[in-house]
Structures are given as C-alpha cells and as structure tokens.
C-alpha cells in the first residue's frame, strides 16, 4: 500500500508545495526528491523494515523530502532538534539505535565524529542523488512511522512511536475540522521535532495540496513582512510567538500599525497551541488582527484531541471539545469519572493515540488504563467547553489539602499593572506540602509585594495567593516557548534570580 500522504501528492504534481530558502517547489519536485532519498537509503535492500533513520535538517524542502523518503523506503523517521546540544542528540541516536544519519551541510562537522564513533552511515542531503529506479515496499498502516521525543520533565526523554495509521488519523481529523483546502498557504515557523510543526502545519498543508512556506528561524520583522504580503490564509504558532509579534507591532508608528493590521483581511484562521494562551494575549491579538485565536489541546502521544470550533464560539481560556474520532473522559485519582464541574485528569482514546514508548514496555503499560491514555493534564468541563488547569505534576499545586491550578493564578497576575509575564509554581514546604510562589517579569520597577498580595486577595481565595515572589529579567523556556517551571522552582530553591 502507498502512504496516503504521498499518494495524494501524486494527484496535484504541478501545484506549489513548498517555499523554502527563497525558492518554490512543486509537488512533482518533492516526490522526485523523496524518491531519490528512498532509493539511496535502500541500496540493495527491498525494505528497511522499520529501521530507524535519524536526520538533522532545518525546516525546509529538504526536511520534507527526507521524511517522505524514509517512509517510502519502509523506515522510521527520527527528526533531531537542530537546537539541541551534542549530548542530547547522542541520547536520541543511541536510544533509537539509528544506523543511518542524514544531515544538512551545516551540521555535518558537528555530527561526523559521533557517526564515526558509533559506526553510523552518514549522508549529506545535498549529495543524495540517484538516477536508478526501483520498486518500493508496500507500507501497511500499522507500521511504525516516526519517533518524537518527550521533553523529559519527569526523567529521561521517551521516544513516542506513531504508526502511519496514527499520523493519517491526526491529519485527516484536522484538515476537516479546520477546513483546509488546496488554495491555502501557511507559514511554518515551528520546530520540526514536534507534532505542532510536523502534523498541524506541514502535513495538513501537503495533504490538501496547499503550500507550506518555511521560515527556519523566527524573526518578528520577517514574519510581519510575510503577513503584509497577503499570501497567507492560515497561521499557527505558540503563545510566545504571538507575544513577540504583539511587541513588534506596539513599537511601530500608528501609520505602520494600521498597515500591519490590514494584512489580516484575507486570512481565514489563526491558531495557538503547545502552551496555555494567556487571555490577555488573545485579546491584544484580536485588537491587532481582528482574529480570535483558535485554541486547541494536544500532545506528542495523541496529536490534537480538543479544539475550539472553526465556526462558532471560541471561548477564551478554553480548548473547546473533543475532535471527531476522539474519546475523552475526566477521572479522579481512582480512575473514576468525575461529575460535571469537577476537575479531573484528561484520558484519551482514538486512532490518533500513539502505539508505544520506544523500548519502554513498562512506561507504555503505565501510560494506559483499560485502553485509555493517561495524559497527566488536569481539566474541568465548563458549560460545554473544556478548560485546561495544568499538568498534574507541574501546574497543579497541592497546598494545605487544596489542589490549585497555577495557570489560573498566572492569568490573574497578568492583569496587574506592570506585570508582563509570570510563572506560578509550587515550592516544597514541610507544613503546607507546597506553597504557591510566583516569578514575575515586570515592564518597569517591581511592584510592592504586600500591595500585590492585597490586590490578589480581592481576585482569588486566600489559599491561592502566592506567599513568595521573585522578579526576573525573563522566564526560562524550552524550544517551544513553554516556561520551564522545573527551572523556576530551582531558582526559588537556590535563591537565584
């Protein structure tokens, strides 16, 4: 069987598929490049039989060609993060036991010593060229297709294995839910070792015959330039990017702001995900663009599970309801479904849910209960929409017998004059179990903490008011812009700022 994503591309060969590094590429050119990669990987073999092929290539035409080529040859695609240090790359390569590593020219020097040490075949993507033709293996939907690694907040990163069936289900659901069509044009500024950039943006575009334009590194001025070109119909990003785009707009003159805002007239959809979207950012972006950002919820293991509607109310602070084909329940610590209005852990079933953690049978078994995947994220069902309260291990603070949502407190703090950004965490405490603490990024001088506490008591129950505060120049973040709360906790414990 031919991979559906590639089969679809064959039906619109002359359409523009990708804009990369200032060049435009058709679907026919993409298919040819992918075929060359597959032929090179196979050599004298008929099938890679789920061999892991690691590749380190920036977001580009070459990235897609390599991914598709690996799949055509029957391999498992293992994209490496271009921002990770060598030891993190070594971990993924060793864990997957990858025997082939494909790199772009700028990473060859860094990875050649590791390839030589491990006896790994190293290929530079620019040098892959094959005129020979051969039959490719039939790829069944239940085959392993890709391994993406978790952030490793609770231990070593785990490899999340998705099958071709999982990926197809994820793409099919989103293209229908968000009304993708062949005339769409999207800008991809997201890292391509995460579901957000790989599935939601790149793969959905290519599934429908649309155009995916790559900007390998985020630059607010460049993004605004592309907005103003009028060629985009969709845009998807993380909250941090929207925050930076708002900041760039705010520094422009009134005439420039007017022209920048006019650029959104032809756009039909703008999406935010991968981290909680502050309501204040949503409201500012709506004032600038006229668009209410569509918030959704997903993760590496499940793809996208919930979404605000494409047509209908997009409720600020909420992630909507389950996408078609997704089953969801909220449960307590005993895995019993909670009553409406009560918080519980999100558990998911559906064809989009991953197959396994790579070589971690115990972790895989622990992640499921009666076929339900345990996300570890807490939510509440609120008048038809779900609201994420935070990660059970990070964003849910257990203090004095209460379960407190850090995200709720952060949302209130951001409305206080002078506070630009914040992170609320639980600090270990002998008496309370954990005490609520807040790290602040201020636009000017720090607020008077006693006045801030008094104000918070008018907005929140007393047990939710932070007992400790810290002011920082910026909050530590990971590659997707999520605040690294583990680091924030460490800063509190060490007294550093």
QUIGIMO-V463180 format. One record per pair of residues at least 6 apart in sequence whose ideal C-beta (glycine too) atoms are under 6 Angstrom apart, sorted by the first residue. I is the first residue (numbers start at 1). J is the second residue. Records with the same first field share a line. If there is no record, write none. Layout:
# QUIGIMO-V463180
I=J + J
This chain:
# QUIGIMO-V463180
1=138 + 139
3=71 + 139
4=168
5=207
6=68
8=207
9=27 + 31
12=27 + 209
13=27 + 28
14=26
15=27 + 209
16=24 + 211
17=25 + 26 + 27 + 30
18=25 + 61 + 212
19=213
20=60 + 61 + 214
25=61
33=65
34=65 + 68 + 69
36=128 + 129 + 130
37=65 + 66 + 69 + 128
38=69 + 72 + 73 + 136
39=130
40=128 + 130
41=73
42=73
47=74 + 137
48=73 + 74 + 75
49=74
50=76 + 144
51=75
52=76 + 78 + 96 + 98
53=70 + 75 + 100
54=78 + 80 + 93 + 98 + 101
55=66 + 102
56=80 + 103 + 107
57=63 + 66 + 104
58=82 + 216
59=192 + 214 + 216
60=214
62=125
63=192
66=102
67=77
70=77
72=136
74=137
76=144 + 147
77=146
78=96 + 98 + 147
79=192 + 193
80=89
81=193
83=479
92=149
100=121
101=115 + 120 + 122
102=123 + 125
103=111
104=125
105=126
108=124
115=122
141=164 + 165
142=163
143=164
144=161 + 163
145=162 + 163 + 164 + 167
146=162
147=159 + 161 + 358
148=160 + 300
149=157 + 159
150=157 + 158 + 300
158=357 + 360 + 363
159=358
160=300 + 301 + 354
161=355 + 356 + 358
162=354
163=355
166=352
169=351 + 352
170=199 + 303 + 352
171=203 + 204 + 207
173=323 + 324 + 325
174=204 + 304
175=204 + 207 + 208
177=307 + 323
178=310
179=310
180=204 + 208
182=208 + 209 + 210
184=210 + 233 + 234
185=211 + 231 + 232 + 233
186=201 + 205 + 212 + 234
187=213 + 226 + 232 + 235
188=197 + 201 + 202 + 212 + 214
189=215 + 218
190=196 + 197
191=197 + 479
192=198
195=300 + 303
196=274
200=236
201=236
202=212
205=212
220=244 + 245 + 248
224=260
227=263
228=263
230=266
232=267
233=267 + 268
234=269
235=270
236=271
238=274 + 275 + 480 + 481
239=272 + 275 + 277 + 281
240=481
242=281 + 285
243=281
246=284
249=257 + 260 + 288
261=288
264=289 + 290
270=291 + 293
271=294
272=293 + 295
273=296
274=480
275=482
276=407
277=295
278=414
279=316 + 317 + 411
280=414
282=293 + 316
285=293
286=292
292=314
294=308 + 314
295=308 + 319
296=304 + 307 + 319
297=305 + 306 + 319
298=304 + 305
301=354
302=348 + 352 + 353
303=352
305=326 + 348
306=319 + 320 + 322 + 386
307=320 + 323
308=314 + 320
315=385
318=385 + 387
319=386 + 388
320=385
322=328
325=350
326=350
327=349 + 350
328=348
329=337 + 347
330=338 + 344
331=337 + 344 + 345 + 347
332=338 + 344
335=369
338=344
340=381
343=378 + 380 + 389
345=378
346=375 + 377 + 379
347=372 + 374
348=373
349=371 + 372
353=373
356=364
357=363 + 364
367=374
376=392
377=391
378=389 + 390 + 392 + 396
379=386 + 388 + 389
380=387
389=405
390=396 + 405 + 406 + 407
394=485
395=406 + 407
396=403
397=404 + 406 + 426 + 434 + 436
398=433 + 434
399=432 + 433 + 434
400=432
402=463
404=464
406=424
409=424 + 464
410=422 + 424
412=459
413=419 + 422
418=442 + 443 + 444 + 447
419=440 + 442
420=441 + 443
421=441 + 475
422=438 + 440
423=439 + 475 + 483 + 488
424=438
425=437 + 485 + 488 + 489
426=434
427=435 + 437 + 492
429=435
435=467
436=466
437=466 + 468 + 492
438=466 + 469
439=470 + 472 + 488
440=471
441=472 + 474
446=471
449=469
453=465
456=465
457=465
470=497
472=497
475=483
476=484 + 487
477=483 + 484
478=484
